[in-house]
Amino acid sequence: MKTSVVTGGAGFLGSHLCERLLNEGHAVICIDNLLTGSLDNIGGLFENKSFQFIHYDVTNFIHVPGTIDYVFHFASPASPIDYLKLPIQTLKVGSLGTHKALGFTKAKNARFLLASTSETYGDPEVHPQVEEYWGNVNPVGPRGVYDEAKRFAEALTMAYHRYHGVETRIVRIFNTYGERMRLEDGRAIPAFASQALRNEDVTVFGDGSQTRSVCYVSDLIEGIYRLMLSDYMMPVNIGNPEELTMLQLAQEIIALTKSSSKIVFKELPTDDPKLRQPDITKAKALLGWEPTVNRAEGLVKTLAYFKSKIG
């Protein structure tokens, strides 16, 4: 039996990853300080004897006894509402947390995967975004705490690979949605959904022409799992290349919820990316991966989850 450690394993993506690893026959050790994660996300996993939860802050020295095969480093606030509220913690987990996770991986002679982000591309001048693009990031803007934390984490990951010979993988995650997202986490789909399900005005920032490419969570986890098992150590984009505007997304959610909500427009946040679309040529060629869940299907499942939370 392989043993995997997932930092940030009680978060939205981390909990789905823990579940997938258990289904693949791994023993899973989930480490989370519950700053933005929740025990509710992993409540169904505790009955599995192969699952262990450790309440811990990975910016401190990490020690877990026994053999470890894989380390998935997912610990970090990931939504704007979180990293704008927790800027220092975001920078610390991207720097100190990544350092501790890589040191732990090296000591265990394991393989490491960093959950990076499309935000490393900033407000891109290349579209769609390819992995070779270095990005257009404002390091002193409010979003810089997240963008630069992940860019540093990528650099540190590659340093451990080149200098210490650690087997490393880097996934650049594009906008993802699905069950276990927090309604109040500030990202577009939960924000639109919570407003539409309550028949409140749906807030679209700017004129709604800025684009995103949204990927259903099961597709993302499949790509991440394949990347960890691959032999490729450079960054790989994982996301759905089907691009749409924020206005289109808001209109789709209003229609799917049969809401009476009206759309209202507010000022675009500072440094908000105007364009976001992954080039997934590498994922297709190296991993044989591409998304399979269409947006309507994924949104129906996600909206049903949100509706159960609103009651």
N, C-alpha and C positions, 0 to 999 in steps of 0.2 A: 504494500500500500504506500503510495506517495503521500508526503505530508506537505501541505501548503500553508503559509502564513499570509493573511490578508490584513494589512493595516488599513484603518478606516472601514473595516468590514461591516459595521453596523449602519453605514450610510446607504443612500439610494443605490448606487452602482455596486458598492462593496458587498451589500447583502445579496444581490442577485448573483454576484460572482461566487460568494461562499456557497450558495445553493447549487450552482452549476458544478463546482468542484466536488461537492459531496455526491452529486449524481454521477460524476465521473469516477467515483470510488476513492477520492482523496480523503485523508484525514485533514481537517481544516482547523487552524488556530486563528481566530478572529481577534484582532487587537484594535481597540477604539476607546478614546477618552470621552465619547458621547457629547462632544462639544456641538456638533451638528448632526451626528448620527443618533439612532434611537434603538432601544431594545425591542421595540415593536417590530422593526424591520427583520429581526432575526429570531423572533419569538418562536416560530415554527421549527427552528433548527436545533433547539436545546434537547429535544427528545432523541436526536441522533447521537449515538455514542461516539461517533467519529468527529463530533464538533466540540470545540472548546472556545469559550469567550474569556478574554483577559481585558479588564478595564484599566487602561494604561495610556499615558501620553508618550508617543514615540519620539518626541524631541529629547527624551532621556535615553540612557543606555538601554538597549533591548537585550534581554536574555530569555531564551526559551530552551529548556533541556531537550536532548534527543536529536535525532537526525531530521533535518529540514531539506526538502528538495526544491521548493519554489517559494519565492517571496514576491507578493503582489503589493506594491506600495500605492495605496489609494487614499491615504490619510491627507485630507486638506478640505477646508471650506471651498465650495465650488460654485456657489451662486453669488451674483453681485450683492444681494442683500446680506449675505453672510460675510464675504471677504471685505466689504466696505465697513461692516460693523466690527469685524475682527481682523484688522489689518496686520497687527503685530503677530498674532497667532498664525495667520496665513503665511507670512514671511518665514516664521520660525519652522513651521512644519515642512515648507518647501526646501529650506536650507538644512537646519539641524536635523529635522525628521528624516530627510533623504540621506543625510550623512550617516545617521545611526542605523537606518535600514540597510544601507549598502555595507556598512561595517559588519553588521549581523550576518548578511548574506555571504560576505567574504569568509567570515569565521566558520560558517556552516558549509562552505564549498557548495552553495546552492546557486540557483539561477534567479535573476532579479528582473522584474518588469515594473517600469515606472508608468503610472497613469499621468501622462501629460495632457495637453489641451490644445485645441485650435486657437486659443487665445495667445499662444506664442507668436502667431502671425499678426496680432494686433489689428489695426484697421488696414487691411491689405491693399497693396498696389498691384498685386498679381492675382488674377482670378481665372479659373478656380485655383485654390491653394495647393501647391505641390510641396513635397517634403523638403526640396532643396531651397525653397524660398526662406529667407532669413527673417522676414517680418518687418512691420512698421509699428513699433511699440513706443509709447510715451512712458519712460521709466519713472517720471515724477508725477504723473497723473493719478487720479484715484484708483484706476484699474491696474496701475503698475504693480501694486502689492501682490496681485495674483499672477499677472503676466510674467513679471520678472522672477517671482518665486519658482515658477515652472521652467523658465528658461535656465535659471541657475541649476535647478534639479536635473535638467537634461545634460548640462555641461558636466556636472558632478558625476552623473551616471556614466558618461562616456570616459571621464577621467579614471574611474574605477575599472572600466573595461580595458582601457589602454595601458594603465600603469600597473594594476593589480591582476589583470587577466580574469576579472569577474565576468561571467556570462550575463549579459544584460540585454534587455529589450525595452523599447520606448514606444508607447502608443499615444498618438495625438488624437484625443477624443473630440469629436464634433458634437453639436447639440443633440442630446439624447433625452428621451421621455419615456414614461411608463409608470406602472404601479410602484408605490413607495416614495414617489416624489412628495415633498412637503408642499401643501397648498400655499403656504406663506413664504416659499423660498425665493420668490421674486423673479423667477424665470418665466418666459413668455407663456408656455402652455399651462402651467398651474395657475398663473395670474389670470389669463383669459378664462380658464375653466371655472375658477372660483367665482369670478364676477358673473359669468354667463349662467352658471347653475343657480345663482341667487337673483338673477334677473336685474343685476346692477349694470351701470354703464361699464363697458369694456374699454380699458385704457390702452391706446396705442401711442407709442412715443414717436416723435417726429411726424412725418406725413405717412408713415407706414410703408415706405418704399424700400427700407433696408431689408436685406434678405438673410435668411437662415436656411439650413438644410438639416432636417430633424430625423433622427434615427431611433427606431423602437429598441427598447433595452435588450431584448433577447438577441437581436441581430448584433448589437454592439458586443455583448458578452461572448458570443460565438467568435467574433473577430479577435477579441483579446485572448481567448483560450488558444486559438490557432497560432497567434503570434508568439505566445509564450513557448509553444512546442516547436516553433520554427527555428531555423539557423540564422536568422537575420537580426543584426544588432543595431541598425540605424533606425531612425524614427519612421513610423508607418501611420498614415492617416486611416482612422476607422470612423466612418460616418455614412450617412445616406446622401448621395450627390444630387438628389432631387431638390432643387432650390425653389423657394417661394418667398413672397414678401410677408412682412409681419401683418399687413392689412389682410392679405389672403388668409393667413392662419387664423386671425381673429374671426373673420367671416365664416370660415369652416367650422370653428368651434361653436359659434352662435347657432349655426344651422344644425349641427349634430346634437346640440342640447335642446333644440327647439325653444330657445330663449327669446324673451322679449327685449333683451338688452340692446342698447344703442352704443355705437362706437364714438368715443371722444378722444381727442388728440391732445397730447401734452409734449412739452419740450423734450428733445432728445437728450439723454444723459451725456456727460462729458466722455469723449473718446469711445463712444459706442460704435462698434464696427458697422460700416455701411453694407458690407458684403461678406458672406460666409458660405463657401461651398467647397467640399473636399474633392480633390482629385484622388480617386482610389485605384489608380492603375497599379500601384505597387501591391496593394492588398489583394487585388484580383490575381496578379501574376505570381506573387510569392506565397500567398495563403489559400488561393482558390476561394476567396471570400467576396461576397457582395450581399447587400441587404435583401431580404426576401419578404419582409412584412410591409405591406403597403400602408400608406399614412392613414387612410380611412379606417382600416382594420385596427391599427395600433391606437388610434385616437378613441375609438369606441371602447376598447378595453380600459384605457387610461381614464376616460371620463366616467366610466362605471365605477372605477376605484375612487375617484374624487367625490362622486355623488354619495358613495357609502360613507365617506369621511364627513361630509357636510350633514348627512342625515336628512 
